């Protein structure tokens, strides 16, 4: 197997971190902390960032805040190609406007959920992706049927690749068997790991990128794990995966934003609070994240 590198021509490959958004105690966005976080991720082996995803709490941001987060990420990265903003919205027109904003900011690609205000049929999904694709930036589809109730099946993904021009899919269904069917139906469609706790399985099945959560807290170790996994170096990847998995599995839980921010705070990376309707992680959940983070630090992860 080969390590499929990030390039300016394919800026959705490699480790693209779905960035958590540092907030101050008054819940305002700390853009200075966010810029420092973006630079730190790139300095520790990650290839780019994905602002305004669910981990970045985009649903709670004002339009002005959401736009400024993209500009902050581009300025901090020093290369807009390394920024893949989430452009998801209830309306296709609104999603297109966010894609236009991303293009104006110089971003290299965008990440787009299917329509999620209702259970859209295949025709509506195709029209949604075509509308955003008309902006001209490469579009990465995001399959999260758990939350959106719209499943981008391998057959539908092949149609979106052929008819709407999507270049890749962030696969979050958790069904690693789909990797092989996607490759059969759309061999030129790039598969990206969408959930941290199936990284190794999807890497071995042919993934060429990872839209990642836990590198927010442990970028260097996650980068080492990713590169070993996509290279098929199980001697290196498997012990790392086993060691980090108690944290990685939080990326697939309802409280993933809070969990990752707790880990960030514990390792000195300033995650900060979350905005309502999310509430702080407490009780057994908080204790579990703290314990797993402490063990990761003790194991030398960074």
HELIX and SHEET records of a PDB file:
HELIX    1   1 UNK A   31  UNK A   43  1                                  13    
HELIX    2   2 UNK A   54  UNK A   56  5                                   3    
HELIX    3   3 UNK A   58  UNK A   60  5                                   3    
HELIX    4   4 UNK A   63  UNK A   77  1                                  15    
HELIX    5   5 UNK A   80  UNK A   82  5                                   3    
HELIX    6   6 UNK A   92  UNK A  105  1                                  14    
HELIX    7   7 UNK A  122  UNK A  133  1                                  12    
HELIX    8   8 UNK A  145  UNK A  148  1                                   4    
HELIX    9   9 UNK A  154  UNK A  159  1                                   6    
HELIX   10  10 UNK A  160  UNK A  164  3                                   5    
HELIX   11  11 UNK A  178  UNK A  185  1                                   8    
HELIX   12  12 UNK A  196  UNK A  198  5                                   3    
HELIX   13  13 UNK A  199  UNK A  204  1                                   6    
HELIX   14  14 UNK A  215  UNK A  230  1                                  16    
HELIX   15  15 UNK A  234  UNK A  248  1                                  15    
HELIX   16  16 UNK A  249  UNK A  252  5                                   4    
HELIX   17  17 UNK A  256  UNK A  266  1                                  11    
HELIX   18  18 UNK A  283  UNK A  298  1                                  16    
SHEET    1   A 8 UNK A  48  UNK A  50  0                                        
SHEET    2   A 8 UNK A  14  UNK A  18  1                                        
SHEET    3   A 8 UNK A 209  UNK A 212  1                                        
SHEET    4   A 8 UNK A 190  UNK A 193  1                                        
SHEET    5   A 8 UNK A 168  UNK A 171  1                                        
SHEET    6   A 8 UNK A 138  UNK A 143  1                                        
SHEET    7   A 8 UNK A 109  UNK A 113  1                                        
SHEET    8   A 8 UNK A  84  UNK A  86  1                                        
END                                                                             
